Amino acid sequence: MKKQYAFDLVVVGGGTAGAFSAIAAARSGVRTAVVEKNSYLGGMATGSGLTEMNAAGFQSAPLYQGIEKELFDAMIEAGCAEYHFAVPMSSNPDVKIDRLRYNPEMLKVLLEEKAVESGVTLFYDTELDTAREEENGCVLTAHSPYEEMEFSCRYLIDGTGNADLIRKLGGETIKTEAENQLVATLMFRISHVDLEKLDAFIHSADLKAAIAEGYESGILKGKILAFTPIPGSQDVSLNVTRAKFDYEDAEATSAGLVEARSQILPVFEFVKKRVPGLEESYISNIAPMIGVRDGRRIQARYMLTLEDLDQMVSFPDDIACGCYPMDIHDPVTNSVIWKILPGVYHIPYRSLQPVGLHRVLAAGKCLGAEKKAFAAIRVMPIMMNVGESAGYAVALALREGKKLDELAAEELTAYLKEKYNG
Ligand SMILES: Cc1cc2nc3c(=O)[nH]c(=O)nc-3n(C[C@H](O)[C@H](O)[C@H](O)COP(=O)(O)OP(=O)(O)OC[C@H]3O[C@@H](n4cnc5c(N)ncnc54)[C@H](O)[C@@H]3O)c2cc1C
């Protein structure tokens, strides 16, 4: 017998975007639940060892408003985050990005506090099984290790990062063929680092020389060696391992994890000897999940293109913005391919709407974007902005008694303006 629940909105996947959708909707009076297979919110932002919100600012000033700004400010206030402007990327120092560095463990706590305070009902360790859309609402089933559940709701948000929900609803999705998928990375953290010495090294030409040396000797599997100091600590996270596998093939993914984990000790021995400031350091954490950059995207009412971003096209239904360049972790050349974009670009609401479905939105990296546009917009601050706006769109649809594809561009953008600007 399935346990029965009723909500206005169920967000499947309380990750980087989904958590923001849930908080935004709940604060707007929507009875909201999150079904999350992990035992914490934040997804990649908290579980994969990442410590840097890329392009959280534009031209050395914070870019985002709303709950995103509120959360970033709270983290800065708590001493667990700080802005760093125009930081060069290790894979190409000519590319400089405004970032918010943060402690992911603290983000877990603060995000959850905000969700609970906002009235979101959390279902952790709960995984989606089936979903269907009906004329007046949706039904989904899920399970925890101990229970089977059935949720009825008016609206759904797919925050799974891989369009799992929309696929189960019968929506069309697009997957990059395995050999062209962006490479994955298992992040790890080292402690007891002399940050001053490391900082001088990161900003010197010696970083490039060390990458070339490490890559030529076969220790580094890609031309990247990214160190991120974690605010409020002497810890540094490393984005360096590389693995190529089809993320939907369990056996291949497990082999990829083994491959990435096997790179960590050789890399650590290399950097400990080669990089100033790491002499006394030790490995203090290996991320519990591997970071899969690629993912299924939905066939949306509008498929965002790189040209849209490059030309900073303004859509009548703009719901989010970003300024991160295209960044392809190329499986063929083992390099990172960059295309710098000229300014702040936009994401339309139609890119969150799966063709043929009416009561569900894709928040997060599974939204409808072509491959090269995806490689730019997938970063966390943009996904948070998309997630938050998706939550507000549901609130507006509920208030107006409409389906999600019945919202007019003008009414939605006016409502978002009110929400973001108070
Ligand atoms: C290696 C790597 C490095 C990166 N580096 C950076 C960086 O430095 N800075 C930056 O800004 N961005 C970076 N990114 C990009 C960024 O982290 C992600 O694109 C972004 O976090 C995606 O957000 P999301 O909400 O779409 O997905 P996620 O954060 O992955 O959230 C998806 C959530 O859905 C849950 N879920 C999935 N399926 C189900 C299901 N069936 N049932 C229930 N729950 C489910 C998951 O557990 C997860 O919590 C990086 C990504 C990778 C992989």
The ligand as an SDF file (V2000), in Angstrom:
LIG
                    3D

 53 58  0  0  0  0  0  0  0  0999 V2000
   33.1350   18.1770  -12.4630 C   0  0  0  0  0  0  0  0  0  0  0  0
   32.2830   19.3820  -12.5310 C   0  0  0  0  0  0  0  0  0  0  0  0
   32.8230   20.6040  -12.2290 C   0  0  0  0  0  0  0  0  0  0  0  0
   32.0220   21.7330  -12.2620 C   0  0  0  0  0  0  0  0  0  0  0  0
   32.5600   22.9050  -11.8770 N   0  0  0  0  0  0  0  0  0  0  0  0
   31.7650   23.9660  -11.6970 C   0  0  0  0  0  0  0  0  0  0  0  0
   32.2720   25.1300  -11.0660 C   0  0  0  0  0  0  0  0  0  0  0  0
   33.4400   25.1970  -10.6670 O   0  0  0  0  0  0  0  0  0  0  0  0
   31.4170   26.1670  -10.8950 N   0  0  0  0  0  0  0  0  0  0  0  0
   30.1190   26.1240  -11.3270 C   0  0  0  0  0  0  0  0  0  0  0  0
   29.4000   27.1080  -11.1230 O   0  0  0  0  0  0  0  0  0  0  0  0
   29.6120   25.0150  -11.9260 N   0  0  0  0  0  0  0  0  0  0  0  0
   30.3950   23.9330  -12.0990 C   0  0  0  0  0  0  0  0  0  0  0  0
   29.8880   22.7930  -12.6500 N   0  0  0  0  0  0  0  0  0  0  0  0
   28.5100   22.7710  -13.1920 C   0  0  0  0  0  0  0  0  0  0  0  0
   27.4350   22.6190  -12.1320 C   0  0  0  0  0  0  0  0  0  0  0  0
   27.9110   22.0240  -10.9560 O   0  0  0  0  0  0  0  0  0  0  0  0
   26.2050   21.8120  -12.6000 C   0  0  0  0  0  0  0  0  0  0  0  0
   25.9440   21.9540  -13.9640 O   0  0  0  0  0  0  0  0  0  0  0  0
   24.9670   22.2690  -11.8450 C   0  0  0  0  0  0  0  0  0  0  0  0
   25.2410   22.1300  -10.4710 O   0  0  0  0  0  0  0  0  0  0  0  0
   23.7550   21.4650  -12.2570 C   0  0  0  0  0  0  0  0  0  0  0  0
   22.6600   21.7870  -11.4140 O   0  0  0  0  0  0  0  0  0  0  0  0
   21.3050   20.9720  -11.4920 P   0  0  0  0  0  0  0  0  0  0  0  0
   20.4320   21.4840  -10.4200 O   0  0  0  0  0  0  0  0  0  0  0  0
   20.8090   20.9410  -12.8770 O   0  0  0  0  0  0  0  0  0  0  0  0
   21.7300   19.4640  -11.1640 O   0  0  0  0  0  0  0  0  0  0  0  0
   22.2970   18.8290   -9.7900 P   0  0  0  0  0  0  0  0  0  0  0  0
   22.9430   19.8330   -8.9300 O   0  0  0  0  0  0  0  0  0  0  0  0
   23.0810   17.6660  -10.2530 O   0  0  0  0  0  0  0  0  0  0  0  0
   20.9720   18.3560   -9.0660 O   0  0  0  0  0  0  0  0  0  0  0  0
   20.2250   17.2340   -9.4600 C   0  0  0  0  0  0  0  0  0  0  0  0
   19.5740   16.6670   -8.2130 C   0  0  0  0  0  0  0  0  0  0  0  0
   18.5680   15.7210   -8.5660 O   0  0  0  0  0  0  0  0  0  0  0  0
   18.6880   14.5660   -7.7550 C   0  0  0  0  0  0  0  0  0  0  0  0
   18.1010   13.4750   -8.5350 N   0  0  0  0  0  0  0  0  0  0  0  0
   18.5190   13.0550   -9.7570 C   0  0  0  0  0  0  0  0  0  0  0  0
   17.7100   12.0470  -10.1880 N   0  0  0  0  0  0  0  0  0  0  0  0
   16.7920   11.8720   -9.2190 C   0  0  0  0  0  0  0  0  0  0  0  0
   15.6970   10.9650   -9.0930 C   0  0  0  0  0  0  0  0  0  0  0  0
   15.4080   10.0800  -10.0560 N   0  0  0  0  0  0  0  0  0  0  0  0
   14.9470   10.9990   -7.9540 N   0  0  0  0  0  0  0  0  0  0  0  0
   15.2480   11.8960   -6.9760 C   0  0  0  0  0  0  0  0  0  0  0  0
   16.2890   12.7800   -7.0480 N   0  0  0  0  0  0  0  0  0  0  0  0
   17.0340   12.7560   -8.1630 C   0  0  0  0  0  0  0  0  0  0  0  0
   20.1810   14.4550   -7.5120 C   0  0  0  0  0  0  0  0  0  0  0  0
   20.4610   13.6760   -6.3830 O   0  0  0  0  0  0  0  0  0  0  0  0
   20.5800   15.9240   -7.3260 C   0  0  0  0  0  0  0  0  0  0  0  0
   20.4520   16.3710   -6.0090 O   0  0  0  0  0  0  0  0  0  0  0  0
   30.6620   21.6480  -12.6400 C   0  0  0  0  0  0  0  0  0  0  0  0
   30.1110   20.3930  -12.9560 C   0  0  0  0  0  0  0  0  0  0  0  0
   30.9110   19.2890  -12.9060 C   0  0  0  0  0  0  0  0  0  0  0  0
   30.3000   17.9640  -13.2020 C   0  0  0  0  0  0  0  0  0  0  0  0
  1  2  1  0
  2  3  1  0
  2 52  2  0
  3  4  2  0
  4  5  1  0
  4 50  1  0
  5  6  2  0
  6  7  1  0
  6 13  1  0
  7  8  2  0
  7  9  1  0
  9 10  1  0
 10 11  2  0
 10 12  1  0
 12 13  2  0
 13 14  1  0
 14 15  1  0
 14 50  1  0
 15 16  1  0
 16 17  1  0
 16 18  1  0
 18 19  1  0
 18 20  1  0
 20 21  1  0
 20 22  1  0
 22 23  1  0
 23 24  1  0
 24 25  2  0
 24 26  1  0
 24 27  1  0
 27 28  1  0
 28 29  2  0
 28 30  1  0
 28 31  1  0
 31 32  1  0
 32 33  1  0
 33 34  1  0
 33 48  1  0
 34 35  1  0
 35 36  1  0
 35 46  1  0
 36 37  1  0
 36 45  1  0
 37 38  2  0
 38 39  1  0
 39 40  1  0
 39 45  2  0
 40 41  1  0
 40 42  2  0
 42 43  1  0
 43 44  2  0
 44 45  1  0
 46 47  1  0
 46 48  1  0
 48 49  1  0
 50 51  2  0
 51 52  1  0
 52 53  1  0
M  END
$$$$
